[in-house]
Every structure is written in C-alpha cells, then in structure tokens.
C-alpha cells in the first residue's frame, strides 16, 4: 500500500531516495535527458534543507520510495496569500499508472488547504501529453488571468 510522507532530511533513507529520484527524473526524456551534475547531486540535500519553503513529498511502498513531488512556496499578490508550486513530480517507471500521482496530489492539496495556501500551480512541458492529461483530471488547467491576456508561458534565464 502506498503511503505519502514529508521528507525528513535527517533520515538517510529519505536523503538517498531524494537524490536518486531527482537524478532519475533528470535523466528522463521529460527531464533534461542527462544525469544531475555531480556537484548538484552531492549538495542537493543540504541546499534543500536550508530552504524552509521547499516541501518534498514522497510516495512510499513498504521500504521503497517510488515517487516524489518537490513543492515550493510562492505568493499570489492578486489573492494576498501564499501559493504552493508543484515544481517536480516523478514516479519511477514500474510504478506509473498505479494512482501514485493522484495520491501525491491529494496529499499535497490537503496539506496546502491546511496551511492556508490559496492555490496550487505547476509547470508541464508542451510535449508531455500524458502528464497534461493527468493534471487536467486533477482539476488543473492552463493559467490565465483573463481571456484577452491569453495563457501564461513559463520562461527562464540561466544565471549559472
């Protein structure tokens, strides 16, 4: 049975799983298609642990951690309240299509409601149609403020 828990940075099993799953996600076609750089892998836990606004939820099957969702707090100025961005979601391939993402998202939504967040946000690649279908089934839709403005795009500029 799959259980969802909040990652504990003092638990070596959790720390190893976080590194492993984020690295697997990075290697995935819907990730960057290559492993994490060694310095990122080595310093990932300490860099996460010092940021209290990052919440990592893990899907656990017995002793195996089979899924992860990295969530980052933000703030909605239009709502005057915090929001929770679901930044990374990854389920290992052999556990996909077993409702693990649904369990993660349900747990995240319950957590966000209890904490007073006004909404959940996420990014999804244009070509990741399976993820888009899943997210729509959870009630997500492309972000827009009004019809004339269109749908928001997620852009980036590398600084390192």
C-alpha angles and dihedrals in degrees: 000000000000117000125187120220139170112252117256112211089201091060110088091203090056092046093051091047092050091053093043097047095044089049091049089049090050089053092049122102088246090049123057094294093240137071124271114273109261094246090052091049092047096048101034098102097046091047091051095043095058092055109077092186092068116088121189119198120193132198110221127196106188103302095341122093104213105170142027139193120192112202127189126198118235135164132247109214091189090056097033089226142097121270131199119228116204096216105173129017122179133166119182110252098248090056097047120117091029099104096261095128089050090053091048093049093046090051092046092049092050090048091049093050092050090050094050099248113162097214148350121241134186142172124231130183116250091235096048095093096161091057092046090053091049093048092049089052087056091054100262121137136175112289119253133153096199138351096255093054094054127209118329119247124213110229133179143197118196117228097181 
